[in-house]
Amino acid sequence: MGTRPEFEGWALSIGSWIAENGFGLVYGGASVGLMGVLANACLTQGGQVTGVIPKHLAKEEIVHPGLQNLLEVDNMFDRKSIMLKYSDLFVVLPGGFGTLDELFEVVTLAQLKQHDKPVILFNGEGFFDPLLMQLNQMVVSGFIKEKYLALLHIAKDLQSLFALIRKHSGPQS
C-alpha cells in the first residue's frame, strides 16, 4: 500500500472513476495492495474488472474473489502478454519492482513498435520525479533517444490523468 495515505486515496478515486465513466479494468488479479484497492473501488461502482494472475500467486490466496473475469496463467510472462493484448492503454501508479518491470516492458515494446497503446505515468505529488530525472540522464548520456520519452504520457494529478485517459480512449458505449 505504500507509506503515504494519498496512495490509497488515488487508487480509490481512479477505480471509481473508471467504473463511473464506462471503462473496464484489466489488472493483475490480486486482492491486495493498491491494485486491490483500485479493483474494489471499480467493482463497488459497478465496473467491469478482469484479473490476470499466475497460478502460483492464485495458490497463495491473494486472488481477488469478486472479479467478473479471472484468467489464471502459467507465469508472469504470460500475465503481461495477456494484459498487453486486452488493454487499450496503460496507467502506471506508484509501486515497486513489479510496477517498474511492467512500465519498462510496455514502453520498450512501444519503442520497438510492438504496440501503439498509450502509457500514462501517474506522477502524483512527484512520486516518479526521480525516475523521470534518470530517464532524462539516459537521454543526455546517449542511451535513449529523446523522441522515445514521448512514449510516456505524464499525469501530475488526477484531473490530468482522467483527461489523458479520455484523450487516448475511443468512444465508450
N, C-alpha and C positions, 0 to 999 in steps of 0.2 A: 504493500500500500504506500510505501514511502514514508517519509518523516514529516511531511507538511500536510496539514488538513486540506489545503486547496486542491491537492492532487485528487482526493476522493470527490470533492465538490465538482471538479472539472469532469470527472468520469460520469457522475450523476447527471450533470447538465447535458453532456454530449449524448449519453444514452437516451435520455428523454427526448432531446431534440431530434435524434434520428427517427424515433418512432412517430413523434408528432408531425413530422414533415414527410412521412410516407416512404422513408428509406429503409432498407434492411441492413442487418449487421452480419458480417462473416468474420469470425474471430477464432481464437484457439480452443474454445470449448470448455474452459475451466470455470469453476465457481469461485475461485479465489483471486485476490489481487485487484488492481484497478480494472482489469478487463472483466472480472466477475461483477464488479460494481456497475460497470457500464452495461453489461448484458442484462443485469437485473433491472436497471432503470429503463432500458429499452423494452423489456418484457412487460414491466409494470404499466407502461403506456400503450400496450397492445402491439408492439413492434414485432417484426419477423426476425428471428435470430437463428443463425446456423453456426454450429460449433464444429471445428475440425481438430480432433485430438488423437495423438498417437496412442496405440493400445497400452503401452507401458505406463502412460500417465492416467489413462482411464482405470487401470487396475489399482492405482493409488487412491482412488475415490475422490479425486478433485474435479471430476467431470460435473458439469452443471446439470442438475436434474430436471430443470424446467424448460429446456430448449425444444423448439418445434422440430428442428433438424439437427441430428448429431451424426457426423461421419467419423468413424474410427479408422485410422490409417496405421500403417506399419511403423512409420518413423517420422522424424522431424522434416526430412527432405520431402516426403510425400505430403505432409501437412502444408508446407509452404507452397508446393506446386498446386495443390487444390485451392488454397486460399488465393493464390495468384489467378487461377482460372476463373473463380467465381466472384471476384471482387471487381468493382468498376473503378475504384480509386482506393488509396491507402492513406490512413490517418495514423500518425505516429505520436503517441503520448509519452510522457516521462516513463522511464522503465529502466531495466537492467540489461544484461548481456543479450538476452533473447530479443529485446526490443532493437538493440543496435544491429544484431545479426539480421533481423528481418528488414530493417531500414536499409542496410547496405546491400542486401540481396536485391530488393526491388529497385533500388537506384542503379545498381550495376546492370541489372537486366534491362532497365530502360536505356541506359547508356549504350548497351550492346544491341539496342533496337529489338529486344525480345518481347517487349510490350510497350504500349504508349499510354499507360494509365497514370494519372496524376499521383504524386506522392506529396502529402501535406504533412509538414512537421509542425506540431503544436508546441510553440515555444513560449508557453505561458510563463509570465514573470521571469523570462530569460533563462529558463531551465537549460535549454540547449545552446546558449551563447558560447560556452567553452568548446563545444563540438563544432559550431559554425566557425569559430576562430581557427580551429585546427584544419578544417576544410579549406579555409582561405589560405592558411600557411601551405597547404599541399598544392594550391594553385600557384602561389608565389614561388614555391620550390620546384615547380615544373612537373608535378606528378598527376595533376588533374587539370584538364583544360577548363578555363573559366566558363565556357559555354555550358559545361555539364552541371555547374552549380544551379543553373536554371531548372534542372530536373526536380529540384526540391522547392516546393512552394512553402513559404514560411508564414504561419499564422501566429501573431503575437498575443492574441486574446480570443475569447470565444466568438465574439462578433465576426472577427476576420476569418476564423475557422469556418463558421457557418456560411459566410459569403463565398469562401473558396470552394466548399463542398457544392453549393448551389451552382457556382460558375462552371464547375467541371463535371456536373451531372446532367444527364438528359432530363427531359420532362418526366415527372412522376405520374403514374396512373392511380 
